[in-house]
Amino acid sequence: MNEYTRSLGNKLGWQRERDHLYILGETNARIQKAEGRREEAHIGKYTFEPETASRTRSDMVQQNRSRLIHLCQTNNLRIMNTMLKKEKDKLATYAEVGTPLRWPKTRDTHMGMNKSTSS
């Protein structure tokens, strides 16, 4: 766990008692789907291309995913954008600059520099 994650976790402890809590950010974590029963409480079924979850993630993306899942498990949080049903075109949150809006959203056109390293 890095210093940012540790600091955020410490701040969550006192904030939770006060009100609703929303954390927004780009984590570059490629959630894709829950991996095991422990993650199911934190990850919903509405994710971008869950069928590609078996592809190898880069080390950086895997670390980011692990940090986000750990933060959720430690603080009883949920990744809310995975809990809400939406159209497939609304599931991707990033597109390469210059990608035409009419192109179908796939991992190849909407996942940026840290795409999977294997097919």
C-alpha positions as CSV (number, residue, x, y, z in Angstrom):
1,M,0.0,0.0,0.0
2,N,1.4,3.4,-0.9
3,E,1.4,6.6,1.2
4,Y,-1.6,8.1,-0.7
5,T,-3.7,5.0,-0.1
6,R,-2.7,4.8,3.6
7,S,-3.5,8.5,4.1
8,L,-6.8,8.2,2.3
9,G,-7.7,5.2,4.5
10,N,-6.9,7.1,7.7
11,K,-9.1,10.0,6.6
12,L,-12.0,7.7,5.8
13,G,-12.2,6.5,9.3
14,W,-13.3,9.8,10.8
15,Q,-15.4,10.9,7.8
16,R,-17.5,7.7,7.7
17,E,-19.1,8.7,11.0
18,R,-20.3,12.0,9.7
19,D,-22.1,11.7,6.4
20,H,-22.3,10.0,3.0
21,L,-18.9,9.5,1.5
22,Y,-18.0,9.8,-2.2
23,I,-14.5,9.3,-3.5
24,L,-13.9,10.3,-7.1
25,G,-10.8,9.6,-9.2
26,E,-9.2,7.9,-12.0
27,T,-7.4,4.9,-10.6
28,N,-6.3,3.1,-13.9
29,A,-7.3,-0.1,-12.2
30,R,-9.1,-2.1,-15.0
31,I,-11.6,-3.7,-12.6
32,Q,-13.4,-5.7,-15.3
33,K,-15.0,-8.2,-12.9
34,A,-14.9,-9.4,-9.3
35,E,-12.2,-12.1,-8.9
36,G,-13.5,-14.2,-6.1
37,R,-16.2,-13.9,-3.4
38,R,-14.3,-11.3,-1.3
39,E,-14.4,-8.8,-4.2
40,E,-18.1,-9.3,-5.0
41,A,-19.2,-7.1,-2.2
42,H,-17.2,-4.2,-3.7
43,I,-17.5,-4.7,-7.5
44,G,-20.8,-4.9,-9.4
45,K,-21.5,-6.7,-12.6
46,Y,-21.7,-3.7,-14.9
47,T,-18.0,-3.3,-16.0
48,F,-16.3,-2.7,-19.3
49,E,-15.6,-5.9,-21.2
50,P,-15.5,-8.4,-18.3
51,E,-14.9,-11.2,-20.8
52,T,-11.4,-9.8,-21.3
53,A,-10.5,-10.1,-17.6
54,S,-8.3,-13.2,-18.2
55,R,-5.9,-11.1,-20.3
56,T,-2.6,-10.2,-18.6
57,R,-2.6,-6.8,-16.9
58,S,0.5,-4.7,-16.8
59,D,2.3,-4.7,-13.4
60,M,1.2,-1.0,-12.8
61,V,-2.4,-1.7,-13.6
62,Q,-2.4,-4.8,-11.4
63,Q,-0.9,-2.8,-8.5
64,N,-3.5,0.0,-9.0
65,R,-6.3,-2.6,-9.0
66,S,-5.0,-4.3,-5.9
67,R,-4.8,-0.9,-4.1
68,L,-8.3,0.0,-5.0
69,I,-9.7,-3.3,-4.0
70,H,-7.8,-3.2,-0.7
71,L,-9.1,0.3,0.0
72,C,-12.6,-0.9,-0.6
73,Q,-12.2,-4.0,1.5
74,T,-10.6,-2.1,4.4
75,N,-13.2,0.7,4.5
76,N,-16.3,-1.2,3.4
77,L,-16.6,0.8,0.1
78,R,-18.1,-0.1,-3.2
79,I,-17.1,0.9,-6.7
80,M,-20.4,2.4,-7.6
81,N,-20.0,2.9,-11.3
82,T,-19.9,-0.9,-11.5
83,M,-23.2,-1.3,-9.6
84,L,-25.3,0.7,-12.0
85,K,-26.6,-0.7,-15.2
86,K,-25.9,1.4,-18.2
87,E,-25.5,1.1,-22.0
88,K,-22.3,-0.6,-23.2
89,D,-21.2,2.7,-24.8
90,K,-21.3,4.3,-21.3
91,L,-19.0,1.7,-19.6
92,A,-15.7,3.0,-21.0
93,T,-14.3,6.0,-19.2
94,Y,-11.3,6.7,-21.4
95,A,-10.6,7.0,-25.2
96,E,-7.4,7.7,-27.0
97,V,-7.2,11.2,-28.3
98,G,-8.6,11.3,-31.9
99,T,-10.8,8.2,-31.5
100,P,-14.0,9.0,-33.5
101,L,-17.1,9.0,-31.3
102,R,-18.9,6.7,-33.7
103,W,-16.3,3.8,-33.3
104,P,-17.4,1.0,-31.1
105,K,-15.9,1.1,-27.6
106,T,-13.5,-1.8,-27.2
107,R,-10.4,-2.4,-25.1
108,D,-8.2,-1.7,-28.2
109,T,-9.6,1.9,-28.8
110,H,-10.6,2.9,-25.2
111,M,-8.0,1.7,-22.8
112,G,-5.0,4.0,-23.3
113,M,-1.3,3.4,-22.8
114,N,-1.6,0.5,-20.3
115,K,-3.5,-1.9,-22.6
116,S,-3.1,-5.6,-21.9
117,T,0.2,-6.9,-23.2
118,S,-1.2,-10.2,-24.5
119,S,-4.2,-11.0,-26.7
